[in-house]
């Protein structure tokens, strides 16, 4: 007898998913910097604003009965803009630097995934079909986006690679993850979370490359102009590129990862 197929509240993980994810993370960098730096609100106030937007958006997402692409990506953008200002606040305002900020955020991400796993027996995105699991999912997403921002800034600013060099490093990391997906039997769930984390610093370095001054290795685009272009491209992608909710058969086994 065939198992019933439950529909997830998140999209299938396809090439389209990753394209929009990178665009969303790039927008998160330019948009977050526009509020905290260009508008002079600062990292703390900027974080407060974006966390508020995230809370409202994620409540609407969890309350929804099915997958809605525009709502889903709105929450992702909210996590990535909040992640930008939160990471900058941890790195700079708290005075713990990039290594300290990245380490703190890595511990928080691992803790959120561990609590999720201990509660549900899985951290697979294919199981995101109930409000409880979706809450775990979005908390982990928020921490992963914030960690990715800290890693991107650390790589570009501290290690002397610049924004282009940092983007190439993270793109190479994603290429290795893609190769592992196609040619090894490594857990697909672990590969997903690794890729999700690395797409954020890739977007962060691309965003910085767009809006930082020419003397700092950037293109000196206005943060507002760059954000508007990225938002328009994302809206076009969500509207035109095919996406559907992920599916999984029944309830996952407690021992699955």
N, C-alpha and C positions, 0 to 999 in steps of 0.2 A: 504494500500500500504506500503510495507516494506521500511524502511529508508535506504539510501545509507550508507555504512560503510566506514569511512575514516580511513586510516592507520596512526598510530602515528609514530614519528621518534624515539621513545624510546621503549625498550622491555616491554613485559608483566611482571607484577610484580608477579613472581612465586618463588618457593623455590630456583630454579637455580639462579634467579636474586639476592637473598639475599646471597647465598653462594659466588658468584663472588664478590658481593659488599664488604663483610667482607674481602676477600682475597685482593681486590684492596686497601682497606683502610689500611690494614696491610702493604702492599707494599709501600703505601704512607708514612707511618711512617719511615720505614727502608730506603727507597730511599731518602726521604727528609733529614733525619739525615746524610745519607752518603755524600750528597753534602754539606750541611751547616756545618757539624761537622767533619766528617772523611776527607773531602777534604779541610777543613778550609776556605770555601768561606764565612761563616757567614750567618746569617739569612736574612739580607737585600739583599745581592747578590743572595743567594739561592732563595729567593722569586721572585726576578727579573727574574731569569732564568726560573723558573717553571711557572710564570705567562706568560712569553713569549711563552713557549711550549703550555700552555693552550689556549692562544689567537689563535695560529696557528691551533691547533687541533679543537677548537670549530668553527672556520670559516669553516674548511673543513666539519665538522659535519652539520652545518646549511646549507651549500651549497649542501650537498648530497640530492638526490631526494627521498631516502627511507632509511629505517633502515639498517645499516650495523653493525653487532655485534662488530667486532674488532675496528672499528672507534669509536663507542659509548663508549666502555670500555677504549679506549685510552684517551678519554676526561675525563672520570671519574677518571682514575689514575692521569691525569694531575691536576685535581682539588684537589685530596687528597694529592699529593706531595706539591703542592702550599699551600694547607691548613696547612700542617705541618710547613713549614718555616714561613708562615704568622702569624700563632698562636704563634710560638716561638718568633718571632720578637715583636708581641704585648705584650706577657707576660713578656719577659725578656729585650729586647733592649729598649722598651719604658718605662720600669720601673713601669708598672701599676699592675704587678703581675697576678696570675691566676684569681682571682675574677674580677679584672678590665678588663682583656682581654676577659674572657668569657662573661661578661656583655656587653661590647662593641660589640662583635660579635653577641650576641643574639639580640641586638637592630638592627644591620644591617640586620640580617636574617629576622626579623619581618618586617622591612621596605621594603625589596625586595619582600616579599610575599604580603604585603599590596598594593604596587604599581601594582603588577601583578593582584591581585584580582580587584582592582579599574578599571584597564584598560580592563580586559577581563571578569570579573564576575565569575571567577573560578580559583582555583590554583590546579586543578586536573591534574595529569600527563597524564590522558587519552585525554587531549585536546592539547597535544604537537604535532601539525601537521603543524604549520606555522612558518616561520622564527621569527616573532615577539614573539610568545608564547615560542618558543624554546630559545630565548635570555633570557626571564624572567626565564625560567626553569634553565638554566645553571648558571645564576647569583645567584639564590637561592641555587643551588647545591654547588657552590663555598663557599658561606658563611656558609652553613650547615656543610661542611667538615672542614672548619677552626674552627668553633665553637666546633665541635666534638673533634678536637685535643686539644683545650684548656680545655675542660671538662675532657678528659682522663688524661692529665697531672695534672690537679688540683686534681682529685680524687686519682691518684697514688702517687703523690709527697707530697701534702700538708696534706691530711687526714690520712696519715700513713697506708693506706691499701696495699701499694705495687702494683706491676703489676698484680699478680695473683688475689688479692682481688679486684682491680679495674675492671678487666675483669669479675669477677663473679658478681659484682654489675650491670654492664651494660648488661650482659647476662640475669640477673634476670629481669631487666627493659624490655628487648626485649621479654622475656617470658610473662610478663604481657600484653604487647601490642598485642602479638599473641593471648592470651586468650580473650582480648577485641575484637579482630577481629572476632573470632569464636563464641563468646557467648554474645556479646552485639550489639547494633545498632549504636554505636558511628561512626561518619563520617569516612569512609574509607580513605578519603583524609587526614584528621588530623592524623589518625593512620599511614599512609604512611610516612608523614613528621617526625613524632615522631620517627618511626623506622629508617628512613634514618639518622637522627641526631645521634641516639644512636649507630648505627653500626660503626660510625666513632670513638668514644672513645673506643669502644670494639677493633677495629683494632689498635688504637693507643697504648693501653695497651698491646695487644698481640705483636705488633712490638717492643715495648720497652722491653718486657719480652725476646724476642729473642736476642736483640743486646746489652742490658745493661750489665755491669760487674757483675760477680758473687757476689761480695760484696754488690751490690745494688739490689740484688734479681733477676737478669737476667740470661740468659744462655750464655752470652758472645760470641754469634756468630758474625762473621764479618758482618757489615752492607751490604757490597757488596755481600757476599755469601748468606745471608738471602734474599736480594732483588732479586738475580738471581734465587733462588729456587722459590720464590713466583711468579715471572714473568713467569717462565716456567709452574707452576701449573695453573695460570690464562689463559695462552695461550691454554693449554690443555683443560681446562673447556669450554672456548669460542668455541673452535673447535669441541668438542665432545658432549657437553650437548645441548639439544634443546632449542632454543630461537626463538621467532618471535616478530614482531612488535605488539604493543598494538593496539587496535581498539576501536573506539567510533562511535555511530550513529549520524551523522550530527553534527551540531554546538551545544555546550552546552547551556543550559538555563542560562540567565544572573544571576539568583539568586542561582545557584548551588555553592557549596563549593568544 
